[in-house]
Amino acid sequence: MLDIDTIRNDFPILREKVYGKPLVYLDNAATTHKPQSVLDRVINHYSRQNSNCHRGAHFLSEQASAAYESARESVRSFINAQSPAEIIFTRGTTESINLVAESFGRKFVRADDEIIITQMEHHSNIVPWQRLCESRGARLKVLPMNKKGMLKLDRLSKLITENTKLLCVSYVSNTLGIVNPIREIIDLAHRYDVAVLVDAAQAVQHIPLDVQEMDCDFLAFSGHKMYAETGIGVLYGKQRWLEAMPPYQSGGGMIGNVGLRESTYAELPLKFEAGTANAAGAISLQAAIDYLQEIGLDAIVNYENELINRAVESIASLEGVIVYGDFPQRCGVVSFNLENAHPYDVGMILDKLAIAVRSGNHCAQPLMEHLGISGTVRISLALYNTPQEIDKLIAGVEKCRDMIGSRYVTTK
């Protein structure tokens, strides 16, 4: 059992009021808030050891470098990678995916090769592959969804050919909250010697990750979706892939020796970390991992499962509300619409009630097209949300329906 009152007290922003009312924050898939322990760790870094990592021989630089590499080890342990060399710090999931598209693509993708994505992907896991295919003369294939919002996995083996180089798939949909059978997908792809990139941006804060057990080739996630700072993310890659791939960016930090006509590159992981390291971001990520592990990931999973089930049942019970997705396992996210109401109108009314939700296409326009809609209202939960906040949301949606008035027509 989680001590929710104590947990909520760890997050200073949850004491803020919006329009004079207590904040109900249900937009955690966009970004999570930061516990005091993360804020304190960052302030301590800037107050006592701020310096450029891996650049100087002086005391502060050595302190900052040690803290940065300690954070890398924490991430390695958190996702059970084999080596710290497999952990690349990036700005977030988007940059991690772009790194693979650029570096893996430059090395391994040629004309008439194929990349497979799915119909439910975030734009960050679509557009980089479109650009790669356009630049290399490769083909982009799409694994479709069924009416319930689940991937048609029976189609995957038919999509894969001898020219398929990479499969890119989200662990958890940022729009529907469906948890994809990621191990089954990876096993099938590997049967055909196809590498797999997993977008774990919506999984890392809700589901324990073990990259060795999953056997994924690449995995990407963002710190700010798991209680750390913005501007820090992780790319995990199997060492054999990373060693074979060329650098993503060039500059200080990623070089071995530089001459006027040719240069050599640093060993992993620094080969992929050009420029000044985001030491504060890495330290915040380590602090967030420490915070999650102190609470206990199993306890968090159990609590959040109860919370998401309550949210789905409560929202689905409302007259005139459509909940999207019908599948056995949902994680973190519920998307819905109020009949005859635009999701932006619902979002704006809820905001005036101090309930923060997300309205729109959630950077998943192909998925919206599949559903035949332009957008949804999305709630997304975190470990500090409460059943009472779900009740406030339900009351808020009912108020939206009342305010819309004569435009509301029930179909039930």
Helices and strands as residue ranges (DSSP letters): H 4-9, G 12-15, E 17-18, E 21-22, E 24-25, H 36-48, H 59-79, G 84-86, E 87-90, H 93-108, E 114-118, G 123-125, H 127-136, E 139-143, G 153-155, H 156-159, E 164-170, H 182-191, E 195-199, H 211-214, E 218-222, G 223-225, E 233-237, H 239-244, E 255-258, E 263-265, G 270-272, H 279-295, H 297-316, E 321-323, E 333-338, H 343-352, E 355-356, E 358-360, H 365-371, E 376-380, H 387-404, G 405-407
